[in-house]
Amino acid sequence: MKDIHIIRELAAEYAQAANSDQNREKIRLHTAVNDLQMIRPIVLIDEIPWGEMAIGEELTLRCEDEDFRRLEGRLRRSLYQWKHMPADMALPNYIAVEKIIHSTGIGVEVEEELIEGGQISSHKYHNVFQEAGLEMLHDPVITYDREETARQWEKVGEAVGDILPVKIVGEATGYGLGCKTWDTIATLMGADDLLFGLVDDPDFMHGLARKLTDIFLNTVKQYERLNLIDMDAMYCHCASALTSGMPKEPGDLVHNNPKKVWGRGLAQIFAAVSPQMHEEFDIQYMKEAMEPFGYVYYGCCEPLDQKIDILEQIPNLRKISITPWADVDAAAERIGTRYVISSKPNPSQLSLGKTDKEEVRRELSRILSACRRNRCSFELVLKDISTVNGNPQCLFDWEKTAMEMVCEYEGF
């Protein structure tokens, strides 16, 4: 009863935020950006170093039951962010219970050495293909644990279902169900062997790309058949996914339709290769991998400002990631009004535990000016925040400065 009391108090507070006029306005702003009809830019903050964010007891877990403790953690983090650094975060007006999904794997597993470094570890990957060939790769078998999912749904529903709807949701097509062929290969080979392989053994690398693309497409088909895709996801790996461009029908929730969700593609290691090599080894396969989806968000940490022309080959492309290592002026000029820019301000200064507000303003001013000049719809996504050096206030200060600037944004 103590656990249920805790969960109900948190759920009531969350319900107030999720059903507020403020949240409805955030949803409207998100939708306008992704519809290429931006009202103003939106600001999102994700990948937060939660281990450093404690203020008082706000994040302290008190539930003893494992299921309620897991839900408590999610609710506390959402409410903490809503209170201290909401930016333009949008909240679903329900409590999600995620479907329990299992996979048999693709035939090979990552072999690595970890070098511990606090919350962030360094990884040294071994090349598993030195002892195994492409024949080891195979389609996974995806299964859904309906019984365990139902148990959790009933338990949470009994606890808080009278406060907020409790909804069973599938997996979002962000990173986990995104097409990340070259991220996968990097963990199976190591970065050096991958990059040398592109030059020394291109036939083998094409074979890897072909096989993993086929595996991805087969996996999506299994998720579709088993209705395991989250058809109402509000985010696509940190970026906003809200849009009026893929209206949902009631049947889409019963029979998943990938044409009503975002596809996600990326090739982070290809920051180190030419546009020609990027096109040959990724985009040619990505065109096929992204065809099943309604809209596509491409890119992550790789700079793409000089590669917009090859990305245009991807079907249903709607959003492009522009990182701190890209030239935002060049990117905005090439993108214009055709796609959404998901601009990633540099989080590195937060690692010092303080915020240089003038530097934040200089960086964001350049992004805002470039996008205004080229009439771009865009979002600012602060992510990959490895550390705040134990001082959450610097993140709160960044959020305040960014929100002041976008709320003053005058458009075109």
KEKE-3310 file (N, C-alpha, C; in steps of 0.2 Angstrom, whole numbers, plus 5000, padded with zeros to 4 digits):
npx = (5004:5010:5019:5009:5003:5013:5016:5003:5002:5013:5008:4997:5002:5009:4999:4992:5002:5003:4990:4989:4987:4999:5006:4998:5001:5014:5014:5007:5017:5028:5022:5020:5033:5038:5029:5033:5029:5033:5030:5038:5055:5058:5064:5073:5079:5089:5096:5102:5113:5108:5113:5120:5111:5104:5094:5090:5077:5071:5073:5074:5071:5058:5049:5047:5043:5047:5041:5034:5044:5051:5042:5040:5053:5053:5042:5047:5058:5053:5044:5054:5061:5051:5049:5062:5069:5061:5061:5055:5048:5037:5023:5016:4998:4996:5000:5013:5015:5027:5028:5034:5047:5057:5072:5081:5093:5106:5115:5129:5139:5143:5160:5170:5180:5179:5183:5181:5174:5167:5151:5151:5159:5174:5175:5183:5182:5182:5186:5174:5173:5185:5186:5174:5162:5151:5141:5138:5128:5111:5093:5084:5073:5059:5049:5035:5031:5017:5009:5017:5018:5004:5002:5009:5003:4990:4993:4999:4988:4978:4983:4984:4975:4963:4967:4975:4975:4981:4992:4997:5011:5021:5038:5047:5052:5065:5081:5083:5075:5079:5088:5103:5115:5129:5133:5131:5140:5152:5153:5155:5166:5176:5182:5193:5196:5184:5185:5197:5193:5183:5191:5201:5194:5182:5171:5168:5163:5152:5145:5142:5134:5123:5118:5115:5106:5095:5092:5087:5076:5068:5066:5059:5047:5043:5040:5030:5020:5018:5013:5021:5026:5027:5015:5011:5022:5030:5043:5057:5071:5076:5073:5059:5044:5031:5018:5006:5006:5005:4992:4983:4974:4960:4962:4976:4982:4979:4983:4999:5006:5019:5020:5014:5023:5039:5054:5071:5087:5105:5123:5135:5149:5153:5156:5170:5172:5171:5159:5156:5160:5151:5139:5140:5141:5132:5120:5114:5109:5102:5091:5083:5080:5073:5061:5049:5043:5034:5038:5056:5069:5086:5102:5114:5127:5136:5143:5134:5133:5139:5134:5121:5115:5116:5108:5096:5091:5085:5070:5055:5061:5062:5068:5084:5099:5109:5124:5136:5148:5146:5144:5132:5128:5130:5123:5110:5107:5108:5097:5086:5068:5064:5066:5066:5077:5087:5095:5110:5115:5131:5136:5147:5153:5146:5151:5160:5153:5148:5139:5143:5135:5136:5143:5134:5124:5130:5133:5119:5114:5120:5115:5101:5101:5105:5095:5084:5087:5087:5074:5071:5062:5065:5073:5080:5091:5098:5109:5117:5124:5136:5141:5138:5147:5144:5135:5119:5113:5120:5114:5101:5103:5107:5095:5086:5092:5092:5078:5074:5079:5073:5060:5060:5062:5060:5056:5054)
npy = (4994:5006:5008:5010:5021:5030:5030:5034:5047:5053:5050:5058:5071:5070:5068:5081:5089:5083:5085:5099:5116:5121:5109:5105:5116:5114:5102:5107:5116:5107:5099:5108:5112:5099:5098:5107:5120:5129:5137:5143:5139:5124:5118:5105:5093:5080:5063:5064:5066:5058:5053:5063:5073:5075:5083:5088:5077:5073:5064:5052:5036:5027:5016:4999:4987:4980:4982:4994:5002:5004:5011:5022:5028:5032:5042:5051:5056:5062:5072:5079:5085:5092:5102:5108:5110:5111:5115:5113:5101:5088:5079:5063:5059:5048:5033:5023:5006:4996:4984:4968:4962:4950:4944:4933:4936:4940:4931:4933:4941:4955:4958:4964:4976:4984:5000:5007:5023:5031:5037:5036:5024:5019:5009:4995:4987:4970:4962:4952:4945:4940:4927:4923:4922:4930:4920:4917:4927:4930:4931:4938:4930:4936:4938:4940:4943:4941:4938:4942:4955:4959:4956:4966:4977:4976:4977:4990:4997:4994:5001:5015:5018:5025:5038:5041:5036:5019:5012:5000:4999:4998:4996:5011:5018:5023:5024:5010:5002:5007:5010:5006:5001:5003:5008:4996:4987:4994:4990:4977:4975:4985:5002:5005:4993:4993:5005:5003:4992:4996:5001:4991:4979:4980:4972:4963:4971:4977:4966:4964:4975:4973:4961:4965:4975:4967:4960:4970:4974:4962:4961:4973:4969:4958:4964:4972:4962:4957:4967:4976:4989:5005:5015:5028:5036:5050:5055:5053:5045:5056:5067:5077:5069:5072:5075:5081:5075:5061:5054:5044:5030:5021:5007:5006:5004:4992:4984:4986:4999:5003:5014:5024:5029:5036:5032:5028:5032:5031:5034:5034:5032:5036:5049:5050:5047:5050:5060:5052:5039:5037:5038:5026:5015:5016:5025:5019:5007:5012:5018:5008:5002:5012:5014:5007:5017:5031:5045:5050:5051:5056:5053:5057:5059:5061:5073:5081:5092:5093:5084:5084:5082:5069:5063:5066:5056:5047:5039:5048:5057:5068:5074:5080:5078:5090:5092:5098:5098:5101:5113:5124:5135:5132:5120:5124:5132:5123:5115:5122:5125:5113:5101:5097:5104:5096:5102:5101:5108:5111:5101:5101:5111:5111:5101:5107:5111:5123:5137:5147:5160:5169:5163:5152:5160:5165:5153:5148:5159:5159:5147:5150:5162:5157:5148:5156:5164:5156:5151:5140:5126:5121:5112:5113:5102:5097:5085:5070:5073:5070:5073:5085:5089:5088:5098:5102:5115:5121:5116:5119:5133:5134:5129:5140:5151:5146:5145:5158:5164:5157:5160:5173:5173:5179:5174:5173)
npz = (5000:5003:4992:4982:4986:4984:4971:4966:4970:4962:4950:4949:4950:4938:4929:4929:4923:4911:4905:4904:4898:4894:4890:4879:4871:4868:4861:4850:4844:4842:4832:4821:4818:4812:4802:4793:4794:4804:4819:4829:4833:4842:4858:4864:4877:4880:4884:4897:4911:4923:4935:4941:4944:4956:4967:4982:4987:4976:4966:4972:4974:4982:4982:4985:4978:4963:4950:4952:4957:4945:4937:4945:4944:4931:4931:4941:4935:4923:4929:4936:4926:4919:4929:4931:4919:4907:4894:4878:4881:4878:4884:4885:4887:4895:4905:4900:4897:4892:4879:4881:4873:4864:4857:4846:4842:4829:4826:4828:4841:4850:4855:4867:4876:4891:4897:4911:4916:4925:4923:4909:4898:4890:4875:4868:4854:4847:4832:4826:4814:4810:4813:4809:4796:4784:4783:4796:4800:4802:4801:4815:4827:4832:4847:4857:4873:4879:4890:4901:4899:4900:4913:4919:4914:4920:4933:4935:4930:4939:4950:4946:4936:4937:4937:4926:4909:4906:4895:4884:4875:4860:4853:4849:4833:4834:4839:4843:4835:4823:4807:4808:4802:4801:4813:4820:4813:4817:4830:4829:4823:4826:4825:4817:4809:4802:4794:4787:4780:4771:4761:4759:4757:4749:4744:4754:4763:4757:4756:4770:4773:4764:4770:4783:4780:4774:4786:4794:4787:4787:4801:4804:4797:4805:4817:4813:4809:4822:4828:4836:4835:4841:4838:4841:4845:4853:4851:4841:4844:4853:4845:4840:4835:4832:4821:4809:4797:4795:4798:4810:4809:4817:4815:4813:4826:4829:4819:4814:4805:4796:4787:4794:4803:4809:4800:4804:4800:4800:4801:4809:4810:4798:4797:4795:4781:4763:4754:4742:4746:4757:4751:4742:4751:4761:4758:4747:4751:4762:4755:4752:4764:4771:4764:4768:4777:4784:4786:4786:4797:4796:4801:4815:4825:4815:4804:4792:4783:4770:4763:4759:4746:4743:4753:4749:4741:4748:4752:4757:4765:4779:4790:4795:4804:4811:4817:4830:4824:4811:4797:4800:4793:4780:4779:4781:4770:4760:4764:4766:4764:4763:4771:4789:4800:4812:4824:4833:4847:4855:4868:4876:4884:4896:4903:4911:4922:4922:4915:4901:4897:4887:4877:4874:4869:4858:4850:4848:4842:4830:4824:4824:4816:4804:4800:4800:4789:4779:4779:4786:4794:4811:4825:4841:4848:4863:4867:4872:4884:4893:4906:4919:4927:4941:4943:4942:4939:4929:4918:4919:4917:4904:4898:4901:4895:4881:4879:4881:4869:4858:4861:4858:4845:4828:4816:4799)
capx = (5000:5015:5021:5004:5002:5019:5014:4997:5004:5017:5004:4992:5006:5011:4992:4991:5006:5001:4984:4989:4987:5006:5008:4995:5004:5021:5012:5006:5023:5031:5018:5021:5040:5038:5024:5037:5025:5035:5028:5044:5059:5057:5070:5073:5084:5088:5102:5104:5117:5104:5117:5122:5105:5100:5092:5086:5075:5066:5074:5075:5066:5055:5045:5051:5041:5051:5037:5032:5050:5053:5038:5042:5059:5051:5038:5051:5063:5048:5042:5060:5063:5046:5050:5068:5072:5057:5061:5048:5046:5029:5022:5010:4993:4994:5005:5015:5018:5030:5028:5040:5049:5063:5075:5086:5099:5108:5120:5135:5138:5149:5165:5173:5183:5176:5187:5177:5176:5161:5145:5153:5164:5177:5174:5187:5179:5186:5183:5172:5173:5191:5185:5167:5161:5144:5136:5135:5123:5104:5087:5082:5066:5056:5043:5031:5028:5010:5007:5021:5015:4997:5002:5012:4998:4985:4995:4999:4981:4974:4986:4983:4971:4958:4970:4977:4974:4987:4992:5002:5015:5027:5044:5048:5057:5070:5087:5083:5072:5082:5093:5110:5120:5136:5134:5132:5147:5158:5154:5156:5173:5180:5182:5199:5195:5179:5187:5202:5189:5180:5196:5205:5190:5175:5166:5166:5159:5146:5141:5140:5129:5118:5115:5112:5100:5090:5090:5083:5069:5065:5065:5053:5041:5041:5037:5023:5016:5016:5010:5025:5028:5024:5012:5010:5028:5031:5050:5061:5078:5078:5070:5052:5040:5024:5016:4999:5007:5004:4986:4982:4967:4960:4965:4984:4984:4978:4987:5004:5007:5025:5019:5012:5028:5045:5060:5077:5094:5111:5129:5140:5156:5154:5159:5176:5172:5169:5152:5155:5160:5145:5133:5141:5141:5126:5114:5111:5106:5097:5085:5078:5078:5068:5055:5043:5041:5030:5043:5062:5074:5092:5108:5115:5132:5140:5142:5130:5132:5142:5131:5113:5113:5116:5103:5090:5089:5081:5063:5051:5066:5059:5072:5091:5103:5115:5128:5140:5154:5143:5143:5125:5126:5130:5117:5103:5107:5106:5091:5080:5062:5062:5067:5067:5084:5087:5101:5112:5120:5137:5135:5154:5154:5142:5156:5164:5149:5145:5137:5145:5129:5137:5145:5128:5120:5134:5131:5112:5112:5122:5110:5094:5102:5106:5089:5080:5090:5085:5067:5070:5059:5070:5072:5087:5091:5104:5109:5124:5126:5139:5142:5138:5152:5140:5131:5114:5111:5122:5110:5095:5104:5107:5088:5083:5095:5089:5071:5073:5081:5068:5053:5061:5063:5055:5054:5057)
capy = (5000:5012:5009:5012:5028:5034:5030:5038:5054:5055:5050:5063:5076:5069:5070:5088:5092:5081:5088:5106:5120:5121:5103:5106:5121:5111:5098:5111:5118:5101:5097:5113:5111:5093:5099:5112:5126:5131:5143:5145:5133:5121:5116:5098:5091:5073:5060:5068:5062:5058:5051:5069:5078:5074:5089:5085:5070:5073:5058:5047:5030:5025:5010:4993:4983:4981:4985:5001:5006:5006:5016:5028:5031:5036:5047:5056:5060:5067:5078:5083:5089:5097:5107:5112:5111:5108:5118:5111:5094:5086:5073:5059:5060:5041:5030:5018:5000:4994:4977:4964:4959:4946:4943:4928:4939:4939:4926:4935:4945:4960:4956:4971:4977:4991:5004:5011:5030:5034:5035:5034:5020:5018:5003:4993:4981:4965:4960:4945:4942:4937:4920:4921:4925:4932:4915:4917:4931:4927:4935:4936:4928:4941:4936:4945:4940:4944:4936:4946:4962:4960:4956:4973:4982:4975:4979:4997:5000:4994:5006:5022:5019:5030:5044:5042:5029:5015:5010:4996:5002:4994:5000:5016:5017:5028:5021:5003:5000:5011:5006:5008:4996:5005:5008:4989:4985:4996:4987:4970:4975:4990:5007:5004:4988:4995:5010:5000:4987:5000:5002:4985:4973:4983:4967:4960:4977:4977:4960:4965:4980:4970:4956:4968:4978:4962:4958:4975:4974:4957:4963:4977:4965:4954:4969:4974:4957:4955:4973:4978:4996:5011:5020:5035:5039:5057:5056:5048:5046:5063:5072:5077:5064:5074:5078:5079:5072:5054:5053:5038:5027:5016:5000:5006:5002:4985:4981:4991:5001:5007:5020:5030:5031:5038:5028:5032:5030:5034:5030:5039:5031:5039:5055:5049:5045:5055:5059:5047:5032:5037:5036:5019:5010:5017:5028:5015:5002:5015:5020:5002:5001:5017:5014:5006:5021:5037:5050:5048:5056:5053:5056:5057:5063:5063:5080:5080:5098:5093:5077:5084:5080:5061:5061:5067:5050:5043:5041:5050:5060:5074:5078:5079:5080:5094:5091:5103:5097:5103:5120:5125:5140:5128:5115:5128:5135:5117:5112:5127:5124:5106:5097:5099:5103:5094:5105:5099:5112:5107:5100:5100:5116:5109:5096:5111:5112:5130:5139:5153:5162:5173:5158:5149:5164:5165:5147:5148:5164:5157:5142:5154:5166:5153:5145:5161:5167:5151:5149:5132:5123:5117:5111:5113:5096:5097:5078:5068:5077:5065:5076:5092:5090:5088:5104:5103:5121:5124:5113:5124:5140:5133:5129:5146:5155:5144:5147:5165:5166:5155:5164:5180:5172:5183:5171:5175)
capz = (5000:5003:4986:4978:4988:4981:4963:4964:4971:4957:4944:4949:4948:4931:4925:4929:4918:4904:4903:4905:4892:4892:4886:4873:4867:4866:4856:4844:4842:4839:4825:4816:4815:4808:4796:4789:4795:4810:4823:4832:4834:4848:4861:4867:4881:4881:4886:4903:4916:4929:4941:4943:4944:4962:4970:4988:4987:4970:4961:4976:4974:4988:4981:4986:4973:4957:4945:4954:4957:4938:4935:4950:4942:4925:4933:4944:4930:4919:4933:4938:4920:4918:4934:4932:4913:4903:4887:4875:4881:4877:4888:4883:4892:4898:4907:4896:4899:4886:4877:4883:4867:4864:4850:4847:4839:4822:4824:4831:4847:4851:4859:4868:4883:4893:4901:4915:4917:4928:4919:4902:4898:4883:4872:4863:4850:4843:4825:4826:4808:4809:4814:4807:4790:4783:4784:4803:4801:4800:4804:4822:4828:4837:4850:4861:4879:4880:4897:4906:4897:4902:4920:4921:4913:4925:4940:4935:4929:4946:4954:4944:4930:4938:4937:4919:4906:4906:4888:4882:4869:4857:4852:4844:4828:4834:4838:4844:4829:4818:4803:4811:4799:4802:4820:4822:4811:4821:4837:4828:4820:4828:4820:4813:4804:4798:4790:4783:4776:4766:4756:4757:4756:4748:4742:4760:4767:4754:4758:4777:4772:4761:4774:4788:4777:4774:4792:4797:4784:4790:4808:4804:4795:4811:4822:4810:4810:4829:4831:4841:4834:4844:4833:4844:4849:4852:4849:4837:4847:4856:4841:4840:4830:4831:4815:4806:4790:4795:4802:4812:4809:4823:4813:4814:4832:4830:4814:4813:4798:4796:4783:4798:4808:4806:4800:4806:4798:4803:4799:4813:4808:4791:4798:4792:4774:4758:4751:4737:4749:4761:4746:4740:4756:4766:4756:4742:4755:4766:4751:4752:4771:4773:4760:4771:4782:4781:4786:4788:4800:4795:4804:4822:4827:4809:4801:4785:4779:4764:4760:4758:4740:4743:4757:4745:4737:4753:4751:4762:4770:4782:4795:4795:4809:4809:4823:4832:4819:4804:4796:4800:4788:4773:4779:4781:4763:4756:4766:4765:4766:4760:4777:4795:4803:4819:4825:4839:4850:4858:4875:4879:4889:4902:4907:4916:4927:4922:4908:4898:4894:4881:4872:4872:4864:4851:4846:4846:4837:4823:4822:4823:4810:4797:4799:4798:4783:4774:4780:4788:4800:4814:4832:4844:4853:4867:4869:4873:4890:4897:4913:4921:4933:4947:4945:4937:4938:4923:4913:4920:4915:4897:4895:4902:4889:4875:4878:4880:4863:4854:4862:4855:4837:4824:4810:4792)
cpx = (5004:5017:5015:5002:5007:5017:5008:4998:5008:5013:4999:4996:5008:5004:4991:4996:5004:4995:4983:4989:4994:5008:5005:4998:5011:5019:5011:5012:5027:5028:5020:5028:5040:5034:5027:5033:5027:5032:5034:5048:5057:5064:5069:5079:5084:5095:5105:5108:5113:5107:5120:5117:5102:5100:5088:5084:5070:5067:5075:5070:5064:5051:5050:5049:5044:5047:5036:5038:5052:5049:5039:5048:5057:5047:5042:5055:5059:5046:5048:5061:5058:5047:5056:5071:5068:5058:5055:5046:5039:5028:5015:5005:4991:5001:5007:5017:5021:5029:5034:5042:5056:5065:5080:5093:5100:5113:5127:5134:5144:5154:5169:5176:5181:5182:5183:5179:5170:5155:5146:5159:5167:5176:5180:5184:5183:5182:5181:5172:5180:5191:5178:5166:5153:5139:5134:5129:5116:5099:5086:5075:5064:5050:5041:5029:5022:5008:5010:5018:5009:4997:5004:5006:4992:4987:4996:4992:4977:4977:4984:4979:4965:4961:4972:4976:4981:4987:4998:5005:5020:5033:5044:5053:5062:5077:5087:5080:5073:5086:5100:5115:5127:5138:5135:5138:5152:5158:5156:5164:5178:5181:5187:5198:5190:5181:5192:5198:5186:5185:5199:5200:5183:5170:5164:5161:5153:5142:5138:5134:5123:5114:5112:5106:5094:5087:5086:5076:5065:5062:5059:5046:5039:5037:5030:5018:5013:5014:5014:5028:5024:5021:5011:5016:5029:5038:5053:5069:5079:5074:5062:5049:5033:5023:5009:5000:5006:4998:4985:4975:4966:4963:4973:4986:4984:4982:4993:5005:5013:5024:5016:5016:5034:5050:5066:5083:5099:5117:5135:5147:5158:5156:5166:5177:5170:5162:5151:5155:5154:5139:5134:5139:5135:5120:5110:5107:5100:5090:5080:5076:5073:5062:5049:5039:5038:5035:5050:5066:5081:5098:5108:5121:5137:5138:5139:5130:5134:5139:5123:5111:5112:5110:5096:5087:5085:5074:5060:5055:5062:5063:5079:5094:5109:5119:5132:5146:5152:5143:5135:5123:5125:5124:5111:5102:5105:5099:5085:5074:5060:5062:5067:5074:5083:5094:5103:5117:5126:5136:5142:5155:5151:5146:5160:5160:5147:5143:5139:5139:5130:5139:5139:5124:5124:5132:5124:5111:5114:5117:5103:5095:5102:5099:5084:5081:5087:5078:5066:5066:5065:5069:5080:5087:5098:5104:5116:5127:5129:5140:5140:5142:5149:5136:5125:5112:5114:5118:5103:5096:5104:5100:5085:5086:5092:5082:5070:5074:5075:5061:5054:5062:5058:5053:5057:5056)
cpy = (5006:5013:5012:5019:5033:5035:5034:5045:5057:5055:5056:5070:5076:5071:5077:5091:5090:5083:5096:5109:5121:5115:5103:5110:5118:5106:5101:5114:5113:5100:5102:5113:5105:5094:5104:5119:5129:5138:5147:5139:5130:5118:5110:5097:5084:5070:5064:5064:5062:5056:5058:5075:5078:5081:5087:5078:5069:5067:5052:5042:5028:5018:5004:4987:4985:4984:4992:5005:5008:5011:5023:5032:5035:5042:5053:5060:5064:5073:5082:5088:5094:5103:5111:5114:5109:5109:5117:5104:5093:5079:5069:5059:5053:5039:5024:5012:4997:4986:4974:4960:4956:4945:4937:4930:4938:4935:4927:4940:4949:4957:4962:4971:4984:4994:5009:5018:5033:5032:5033:5030:5020:5011:5001:4986:4976:4963:4953:4942:4940:4930:4918:4925:4927:4927:4914:4922:4928:4932:4933:4933:4932:4938:4941:4941:4943:4943:4941:4954:4964:4960:4963:4978:4982:4978:4987:5000:5000:5000:5014:5023:5023:5037:5046:5036:5026:5011:5006:4998:4998:4998:5005:5015:5022:5025:5013:5000:5004:5007:5009:5003:4997:5006:5000:4986:4987:4993:4979:4969:4979:4995:5006:4999:4989:5000:5007:4995:4990:5000:4995:4979:4976:4978:4964:4965:4978:4971:4961:4970:4977:4965:4960:4972:4973:4960:4964:4975:4968:4958:4968:4973:4961:4959:4971:4969:4955:4962:4976:4985:5001:5016:5027:5038:5046:5059:5051:5049:5053:5068:5072:5072:5066:5077:5076:5076:5064:5052:5046:5036:5022:5009:5000:5004:4995:4981:4986:4993:5006:5014:5026:5031:5033:5032:5032:5028:5034:5030:5035:5039:5034:5046:5056:5048:5051:5055:5053:5040:5032:5035:5028:5014:5011:5019:5023:5009:5006:5017:5014:5001:5006:5017:5012:5011:5028:5043:5047:5053:5053:5057:5056:5061:5065:5069:5078:5086:5098:5087:5078:5081:5072:5059:5062:5061:5046:5044:5043:5054:5067:5078:5075:5082:5084:5095:5098:5103:5099:5110:5121:5130:5136:5123:5119:5130:5129:5114:5116:5125:5117:5101:5100:5098:5101:5096:5103:5104:5108:5107:5100:5105:5114:5104:5100:5112:5119:5132:5146:5155:5165:5168:5154:5153:5165:5159:5147:5153:5163:5152:5146:5158:5162:5150:5150:5164:5162:5148:5142:5131:5119:5117:5111:5107:5096:5089:5076:5072:5072:5067:5083:5094:5091:5094:5105:5110:5124:5122:5118:5130:5139:5133:5136:5151:5153:5146:5154:5167:5163:5158:5171:5179:5175:5180:5174:5183)
cpz = (5000:4996:4981:4980:4985:4974:4962:4965:4965:4950:4943:4947:4940:4926:4924:4924:4911:4901:4903:4898:4890:4888:4880:4868:4864:4860:4849:4840:4838:4832:4820:4813:4810:4802:4791:4789:4802:4813:4826:4833:4841:4851:4865:4871:4882:4883:4892:4908:4923:4935:4944:4945:4950:4965:4976:4987:4981:4966:4966:4976:4980:4988:4982:4980:4966:4951:4946:4955:4950:4936:4939:4947:4935:4927:4937:4939:4925:4923:4935:4932:4918:4923:4933:4925:4907:4895:4884:4875:4881:4880:4885:4889:4894:4901:4903:4899:4892:4885:4878:4876:4867:4857:4851:4844:4832:4821:4827:4837:4847:4856:4861:4875:4885:4898:4905:4916:4920:4925:4912:4902:4890:4881:4867:4860:4847:4837:4825:4820:4806:4809:4811:4801:4789:4784:4791:4804:4799:4803:4811:4822:4834:4840:4855:4867:4882:4887:4902:4905:4900:4910:4923:4920:4918:4931:4940:4934:4935:4950:4952:4938:4931:4937:4930:4916:4906:4899:4887:4875:4867:4857:4847:4839:4828:4833:4838:4838:4823:4813:4804:4809:4802:4809:4823:4819:4815:4827:4835:4825:4823:4823:4815:4807:4800:4792:4785:4778:4770:4760:4754:4755:4755:4747:4749:4764:4764:4756:4765:4776:4769:4766:4780:4786:4777:4781:4795:4794:4786:4797:4808:4802:4801:4816:4819:4811:4817:4832:4837:4840:4838:4839:4835:4847:4847:4850:4845:4839:4848:4851:4841:4834:4829:4825:4813:4799:4790:4800:4804:4811:4815:4821:4814:4820:4833:4825:4812:4806:4798:4792:4788:4804:4805:4806:4802:4803:4800:4801:4803:4811:4802:4791:4795:4785:4770:4757:4747:4741:4754:4756:4744:4745:4761:4762:4751:4746:4760:4762:4752:4759:4774:4769:4763:4776:4779:4781:4788:4791:4800:4799:4812:4824:4821:4806:4793:4781:4772:4760:4759:4752:4740:4747:4754:4741:4742:4753:4757:4767:4772:4786:4794:4801:4807:4816:4824:4827:4812:4803:4795:4795:4781:4773:4778:4774:4759:4757:4764:4768:4765:4766:4783:4797:4810:4821:4833:4842:4854:4865:4879:4885:4896:4906:4912:4922:4928:4915:4906:4894:4887:4875:4870:4867:4858:4847:4844:4841:4830:4820:4820:4816:4803:4795:4797:4791:4777:4775:4782:4794:4804:4822:4834:4849:4856:4870:4870:4879:4894:4904:4913:4927:4940:4948:4940:4935:4931:4917:4913:4917:4907:4894:4896:4896:4882:4874:4878:4872:4858:4854:4859:4847:4833:4818:4804:4791)
residu = (MET:LYS:ASP:ILE:HIS:ILE:ILE:ARG:GLU:LEU:ALA:ALA:GLU:TYR:ALA:GLN:ALA:ALA:ASN:SER:ASP:GLN:ASN:ARG:GLU:LYS:ILE:ARG:LEU:HIS:THR:ALA:VAL:ASN:ASP:LEU:GLN:MET:ILE:ARG:PRO:ILE:VAL:LEU:ILE:ASP:GLU:ILE:PRO:TRP:GLY:GLU:MET:ALA:ILE:GLY:GLU:GLU:LEU:THR:LEU:ARG:CYS:GLU:ASP:GLU:ASP:PHE:ARG:ARG:LEU:GLU:GLY:ARG:LEU:ARG:ARG:SER:LEU:TYR:GLN:TRP:LYS:HIS:MET:PRO:ALA:ASP:MET:ALA:LEU:PRO:ASN:TYR:ILE:ALA:VAL:GLU:LYS:ILE:ILE:HIS:SER:THR:GLY:ILE:GLY:VAL:GLU:VAL:GLU:GLU:GLU:LEU:ILE:GLU:GLY:GLY:GLN:ILE:SER:SER:HIS:LYS:TYR:HIS:ASN:VAL:PHE:GLN:GLU:ALA:GLY:LEU:GLU:MET:LEU:HIS:ASP:PRO:VAL:ILE:THR:TYR:ASP:ARG:GLU:GLU:THR:ALA:ARG:GLN:TRP:GLU:LYS:VAL:GLY:GLU:ALA:VAL:GLY:ASP:ILE:LEU:PRO:VAL:LYS:ILE:VAL:GLY:GLU:ALA:THR:GLY:TYR:GLY:LEU:GLY:CYS:LYS:THR:TRP:ASP:THR:ILE:ALA:THR:LEU:MET:GLY:ALA:ASP:ASP:LEU:LEU:PHE:GLY:LEU:VAL:ASP:ASP:PRO:ASP:PHE:MET:HIS:GLY:LEU:ALA:ARG:LYS:LEU:THR:ASP:ILE:PHE:LEU:ASN:THR:VAL:LYS:GLN:TYR:GLU:ARG:LEU:ASN:LEU:ILE:ASP:MET:ASP:ALA:MET:TYR:CYS:HIS:CYS:ALA:SER:ALA:LEU:THR:SER:GLY:MET:PRO:LYS:GLU:PRO:GLY:ASP:LEU:VAL:HIS:ASN:ASN:PRO:LYS:LYS:VAL:TRP:GLY:ARG:GLY:LEU:ALA:GLN:ILE:PHE:ALA:ALA:VAL:SER:PRO:GLN:MET:HIS:GLU:GLU:PHE:ASP:ILE:GLN:TYR:MET:LYS:GLU:ALA:MET:GLU:PRO:PHE:GLY:TYR:VAL:TYR:TYR:GLY:CYS:CYS:GLU:PRO:LEU:ASP:GLN:LYS:ILE:ASP:ILE:LEU:GLU:GLN:ILE:PRO:ASN:LEU:ARG:LYS:ILE:SER:ILE:THR:PRO:TRP:ALA:ASP:VAL:ASP:ALA:ALA:ALA:GLU:ARG:ILE:GLY:THR:ARG:TYR:VAL:ILE:SER:SER:LYS:PRO:ASN:PRO:SER:GLN:LEU:SER:LEU:GLY:LYS:THR:ASP:LYS:GLU:GLU:VAL:ARG:ARG:GLU:LEU:SER:ARG:ILE:LEU:SER:ALA:CYS:ARG:ARG:ASN:ARG:CYS:SER:PHE:GLU:LEU:VAL:LEU:LYS:ASP:ILE:SER:THR:VAL:ASN:GLY:ASN:PRO:GLN:CYS:LEU:PHE:ASP:TRP:GLU:LYS:THR:ALA:MET:GLU:MET:VAL:CYS:GLU:TYR:GLU:GLY:PHE)
# end
